[in-house]
Amino acid sequence: MRIRVAVQSLLLVLTVLVTVPAAVAASPPDISGLTTARNPLTQEQIGRLQEFAGHLAGEIASGESERMVRARRRVTDQLRAPGISRIFLDEFARAIVPEMRELIDQDPSIDGSEYIAINAIQIIGLLGNENSVRPLLDRADPNRENRVSVRLWAVNGFRLVMQSGNVSDRRVSGFVRDLHRLAQRETDWMVLMRHFQALAVIDSELARERQIELLKTVVERVEEDEVGPSDLMRAVTQGLLLIRDQYTAPTISASEQTALGRTLGPLLGRVLSVADLHWDAAKESESARGQYGSAIRVAESLLRYVDSHVRSGSSPDAAIEQAWSSGNQSSYRSGVQQWRDVLGRSPYRQ
């Protein structure tokens, strides 16, 4: 009888030992009282943040969708707290970023590692903190990260951090240059679209100049394909739309419009020319036909706007997009040539 009771007691203890860690894993420490901290956190408080970060890492590492969603929600709940302080945001990022980096850096051959890495990157982006930028740029580098989806989410995370308003003006310019350098190496059209979007949220002359430089790089790659069609035209269209919105905004100065327009005008002419180069191949595919048509429409309308701000005199009266839609290559080519004549002269620079 005593043996039976002892065994039952032992089983009860083992049950408690097994279930307690699970309960702990399901309930991260309460850090809500730290969000409004105005003084440096104590070691005990920092320890709670680190425990919270470890819990998040466990949820993401599980690979289970529901647990990953719950982890992201717990991060956003903290970031939405009223009166949140910069001290908390900085310490929160210092605790979480290293945990997420370990998940991102794990062996990509492991099943589910890509999905885990994407979710870890999403959390880093949500933090909206300067401490988030370097890990995101590391994973946006095609020379370091082979997984397209990871690069895509890394650039998207960079955009979220820039939109947060938590990055000092002193650091923004450097980050713009770093992102642009990585974008110049990128070859995937989906990731390039995210690069254009990330640069577009930064309201500065430098960011706009880098967007035009990136657009030039992408157009050059499209031109290198002598047959076509090129999927990179999707990124070209995205870049054109974003640049158009910034160039035509009432907040941009007339002097900047003129300076940018001298470079942008000839580049828009090249977009129109490459469609002529790929005419037959682009017309054969419904998808390519629509994509090239979108690029032509935006390029032509923006070129007219640019020309009106860069030089005096009337612009060529050529209906280029209409010629594309009707399949009249002769008329299309004539219209492009009219623009070439204008763009090849002062005040435009090649």
N, C-alpha and C positions, 0 to 999 in steps of 0.2 A: 504493500500500500504506500509506504514511504517512498519507495523507488518510483512508483507511478506519479506521486505528487511532485517529486523532484524533477522528473522528466517533463511534466506539464509546466512547471515553473521555468525550466530551462527553455522550453519552446516559446513561452511567453516573452522571456527576455530577448531571445533571438528575433522574435517577431518585431519587438520594439526597436531593436538595433537596425533591422532591415528597413523599417518604415520611416524612421526618423530622418535619415538622409534624403529620402524621396520628398518628405514634407518640406525639408529645408530647401531642396532644389526648386520646389514649386513656389516658394515664397521668398523672394529676395528681400534684403533688409530695407526698411523704410528710410528713405533719404529725403522725403518731402520737406523736412524741417531745415534742410541745408540750402534749398534753392534760393533763399533770399539773404544768404550770408553776406555781411558787409565787412567782416574781418577775416584774415587768413584762417583757413580751416586747421583744426588740430589734427594730430596724428591719428587719433581715434576716429575722427570724422572722415579723414582721407581713407582710413582702413575700411570704413563702411562703403565708401564709393568704390573701392577696389573689389570688395565682396560683391557689390551690385554688378560691377563689370564682369566679374567671374561668372556670375549667374547668367548674364546675357550671353556670354561666350558659350556656356553649356547649352543654352536654348538654341543658339544658332548651329552649334556643332552637331546637334541631334539630327539635323537634316529633315525634321518634321515641319511641314508647312505651318500648322497651327501654332507650334511653339515659336517659330520664327516670326510670325505675325504678332504674336503676343510680346515678343522681345522688342520689336520695333515700336509697338504701341506704348510699352513702358518707357522707352526713350522719349517719344514725343510727348507723353504725359508730363514728364519732368520739364521738358523744354517749353511747355505751354503754361507753366506755373506763373501766376501773377507776381510781379515784382522780382522776377528772376535776376540774379546779380551776375556781373562779369566774373567775379571770383569763383562762383559756383560753376559757371560755364567752362572756365579754364581748367579747373580741377576735374570736372566731369569728363572732359575730353582727355585729359592726361591719364585718367584711369581706364577709359574704354578703348582708346585707339590702340594701345599695345596688344590688348586681348584680341581685337579684331584683326590686327596685322598678322598675328599668329595663324588665325584661321585662313586668311588670304594666302599666306605663304606655304600652306601645307601642300604635300605632294599632289600635283594635278592629276596623277593617274588613279588616285583613290576615287572610288565611286561616290558621286554626289559632291565632290570637292568644288566643282564650278558653281553649283547652286549655293553652297555654303559661302564661297568667296563673294558672290554677288550680294548676298544678304548682309555680309559683314561690311562690304563697301557701302551699301545703302545706309547702314547705321552711321558709318563715319561721315557720310555726306549730311545726314540729318543733324549732326552736332553743330554744323555751321560755325566752326571755330578755326582759327589759324592753324592750330595743331593738327587739323584734319587735312590740310592742303597737301603737305609733302607725301603722305601715304597714297593719296589719290593720284598725284602726278606720277609717282613711281609706277602705278598700275595702268596709267594711260600711255605708257611708253611702249611702242611696238617692239622695241629692241629687247625689252625685258619681259613683257607679257604677251604670250601667243594667243590667248583666248580672247576672241573678238568681243564676246558678251561682257567680259570683265573690263576690258578697255572702255566699252560703251558706258557702263555704269560708273566707272571711275570718272570719266569726263562729265557725266551727268551730276555726280556728286560734287565735283568742282563747281559746277554752275550753281548748285544749291548753296554752297558755302559763300560764293560771291554775292548771291542774292540776300543772304542773311543780314548783311550790313555790319557784321562783326569783325571784318578784316580791315585793318588800318590802311589809310590811303598810301602810306609809305611802303606797304608790302604789296599792294595790288599791282603796281606796275611791274614788279619783278615776277609775280605770278603770271601776269599776262604774257610776258616774254617767254617764260618757261613753258606755258601751255602751247604757245604758238610754235615753239621749237619742236615739241612733240607732234603737233598737228601736221607739220611739214613732212614728218616721217610716215604718217598714217596713210594707208591705201584703201581701207574699207569705207565704202560710201556711207554706211549707217553711222559709223563712229565719227566720220568727218562732219556729218550733219550735227552731231552733238557738240563738236568743236565750235562750229559756227554759232550754235545756240549759247554756248558758254561764254564766248567772247562778246556776244551781243548784249548780255545783261550788264556789261561793264560800261558805264557811260564816261568814256574818255577818248581823246583824240588818238592815243596810242592803241587802244583796243580796236578802234575803227580802222586805223592804218594796218594793223595786223590781220584784220578780217579781209581786207582787200588783197594783202600779200598772200594770204592763204587761198583766196579765190583764184588768184593768178596761178598758184602752184597746181591747183586742181584742174584748171582749164588747160594748162600745159600738158598734163597727163592725158586729158581727153584728146588733145591734138595729136599726141604721140600715137594714138590708135588711128591708123590711116583708113580703117574700114568702118569700125563702129558696129552697132551702137555701144555706147559706154554707160555702165550703171553709175559712173561718177557724175553723170548729168543730174542725177537726183540730188547729190550734194551741191552741185552748182546752183540748182534752182533754189534750194534752201538758203544758200549763202546770198543769192540775189535778193530774195524776199526780205531777209533780215537787214541787209545793207540798205535796201530801198527804204525800209521803215525808218532807219536812223538818218539817212541822207535827206529825207524829205520832212523830218521832224522840225517843228518850229523852234526848238531849243538849240539847234546847230547854228553856228555863226556863218555869216556869208563868206568870210575869209576861209573857213575850213571847207565849206562847200566847194569853193573854187580850187583850193589846193588838192582835195581828194578827187574832185572831178577830172582834173588833168590826167590822173592815173587811171581812174575808174572808166572814163570814156573809152579809151582804146581797148580796155579789157572787155567791155561790153560788146564792142565791135568784134572781138575774137570769138565771143560766145555765139554771135550770129553767124560767123564764118564757119565755125566747126560744125554747125548744123547742116550747112551746105556740103561740107566734106563728107558727112555721114548720111547724106540725104537718102540714098537707096536703102541702106540697111535699117535706118531708123524708121522709114516708112513701112517696112515689112512687118514690124512688130507693133501691135496695138499699144502695148505698154510703153515702148520706147517712143512711139509717135506722140503719145500724150505727154511724156516727160520732156521730150525735146520741145514740143509745142509750148509747154508751160515756161520753160527757160527762155524761149524766143519772145514770148509775150511780155515777160517781166523785163528782159534785157532791152527790148525796143522801147517800152514806155519809160523806163528809167533813163535810157540814153537820151531821149528827148528832153527829159527834165534836167539832166546833167548839162547837156549842151546849152540850154537856156541860161544856165548859171555860170558857165565857163567862158562863153564868148558871145559877142554880139552878132546879129545877123540871123536869118531864118535857117531852120534845120531842114534836112532833106525831106521831101514829101514822098516818102516811100512806105507802102503798106506791107511790111515784111511778114508780120504774123498772118495777115490775110493770105499772102502768097503761099505760105507754108500750109495753111489749112486747106487751100484749094488745090494744092499739089502743083503749083506753077513754079517750077524751079528756075525758069528763065527770068521771071519777074522777081523772084526772091533774090537771085544772084545780082540782078541789076540794082535792087535796093541796097543790098549789102555793099556793093561797090560805091554807091553814092556816099554812104557813111564812111567808107575807107578813105575816100578823097578828103573828107572833112577832118577825120581823126589823124590823118597823116601830116597835117599842117599845124602851125602854131595856133592856139596856145597849148595844144595837147602835147604830151611827151610820151615817147614810146617806152 
